[in-house]
Amino acid sequence: MEKCADQQGTNGRAAAFVGRALRKTYVTGETQVHALRGVDLEIYAGEVLVLLGPSGSGKSTLLNIIGGLDRPTAGELWYGETELTALDDAALTRFRRANIGFVFQFYNLIPSLTAEENVRLVTDISDDPMHPADALDLVGLAERRTHFPAQLSGGEQQRVAVARAIAKRPGVLLCDEPTGALDSQTGIRVLETLAQANRELGTTLILITHNAGIAAMADRVFNFLDGQIASIAVNEKRISASEMAW
Ligand SMILES: Nc1ncnc2c1ncn2[C@@H]1O[C@H](COP(=O)(O)OP(=O)(O)OP(=O)(O)O)[C@@H](O)[C@H]1O
């Protein structure tokens, strides 16, 4: 397929992702749910992007498609020079392994493994990973390397999950409600860690949240409504997680 997308964003930054006319329809028996109804998007390399919108508006569906966990029903999606929608399953899995880190609301750590061993699960199968101890150091948990998840607070467990996601040095970090299960102080600490990865590793950071206050730490905000991006807000100046109103 011819590449139809302009790879330079309006502000001159290179686009990490370009999507055109993305649709996703879930079919369950007789019922069809149109989760994405023709989404056009550009996501710039190195930006912090927040996806906001009511429950069911399509945010997670889009995040899963960007991360190569799912495929659109129609439309095309590019990552740099690669058309993701043209890849077979094996190639899409390779793309995901090489380029994407995920952080979910529930940390999904393996209870019988220490913090460091949880991170090592990912670094063992990556090409150019950080040392697991360095990734834990980056999220401020160097002293907790040998602790098991049950010996860590919720926020600390989420920071282990962040360390696990960034240890393979992914180009893109996708976070679905990463602070949804955390109190404000702990949530802010986790967001600071994510912002630090964006700053120090240049990782493109895409974050779903229901907390509109978090939008202030983004470069841009996609406001979702009924399976579409209804509007895009640009923050001229983004604030640090610690300055945020929760
Ligand atoms: N696997 C699935 N099968 C059928 N319908 C689905 C599936 N996944 C999502 N949907 C539907 O698609 C629509 C969009 O869901 P999605 O999870 O993307 O929304 P969301 O904006 O992330 O919502 P939330 O904020 O509640 O997580 C919803 O109506 C949802 O019920």
The ligand as a Tripos MOL2 file, in Angstrom:
@<TRIPOS>MOLECULE
LIG
   31    33     1     0     0
SMALL
NO_CHARGES

@<TRIPOS>ATOM
      1 N1        -13.3480   -7.3480   23.2470 N.pl3     1 LIG1
      2 C1        -14.4610   -6.6030   23.0990 C.ar      1 LIG1
      3 N2        -15.5970   -7.1630   22.6190 N.ar      1 LIG1
      4 C2        -16.7100   -6.4240   22.4510 C.ar      1 LIG1
      5 N3        -16.7900   -5.1020   22.7310 N.ar      1 LIG1
      6 C3        -15.7020   -4.5010   23.2140 C.ar      1 LIG1
      7 C4        -14.4720   -5.2190   23.4270 C.ar      1 LIG1
      8 N4        -13.5450   -4.3450   23.9120 N.ar      1 LIG1
      9 C5        -14.1680   -3.1600   23.9960 C.ar      1 LIG1
     10 N5        -15.4530   -3.2420   23.5830 N.ar      1 LIG1
     11 C6        -16.4280   -2.1240   23.4940 C.3       1 LIG1
     12 O1        -15.8670   -1.1140   22.6860 O.3       1 LIG1
     13 C7        -16.1930    0.1770   23.2010 C.3       1 LIG1
     14 C8        -14.8990    0.9390   23.4730 C.3       1 LIG1
     15 O2        -14.2340    0.3150   24.5490 O.3       1 LIG1
     16 P1        -12.8360    0.8360   25.1320 P.3       1 LIG1
     17 O3        -12.3980   -0.1280   26.1810 O.co2     1 LIG1
     18 O4        -11.9100    1.1120   24.0220 O.co2     1 LIG1
     19 O5        -13.2720    2.2220   25.7900 O.3       1 LIG1
     20 P2        -12.4950    3.1430   26.8280 P.3       1 LIG1
     21 O6        -12.6890    4.5430   26.3630 O.co2     1 LIG1
     22 O7        -11.1050    2.6640   26.9950 O.co2     1 LIG1
     23 O8        -13.3300    2.8960   28.1350 O.3       1 LIG1
     24 P3        -12.8490    2.8750   29.6850 P.3       1 LIG1
     25 O9        -12.4640    4.2900   29.9880 O.co2     1 LIG1
     26 O10       -14.0870    2.4380   30.4190 O.co2     1 LIG1
     27 O11       -11.7240    1.9040   29.8040 O.co2     1 LIG1
     28 C9        -17.0400   -0.0560   24.4460 C.3       1 LIG1
     29 O12       -18.3870    0.0450   24.0700 O.3       1 LIG1
     30 C10       -16.7070   -1.4770   24.8520 C.3       1 LIG1
     31 O13       -17.7760   -2.0860   25.5140 O.3       1 LIG1
@<TRIPOS>BOND
     1     1     2 1
     2     2     3 ar
     3     2     7 ar
     4     3     4 ar
     5     4     5 ar
     6     5     6 ar
     7     6     7 ar
     8     6    10 ar
     9     7     8 ar
    10     8     9 ar
    11     9    10 ar
    12    10    11 1
    13    11    12 1
    14    11    30 1
    15    12    13 1
    16    13    14 1
    17    13    28 1
    18    14    15 1
    19    15    16 1
    20    16    17 2
    21    16    18 1
    22    16    19 1
    23    19    20 1
    24    20    21 2
    25    20    22 1
    26    20    23 1
    27    23    24 1
    28    24    25 2
    29    24    26 1
    30    24    27 1
    31    28    29 1
    32    28    30 1
    33    30    31 1
@<TRIPOS>SUBSTRUCTURE
     1 LIG1         1 GROUP 0 **** ****
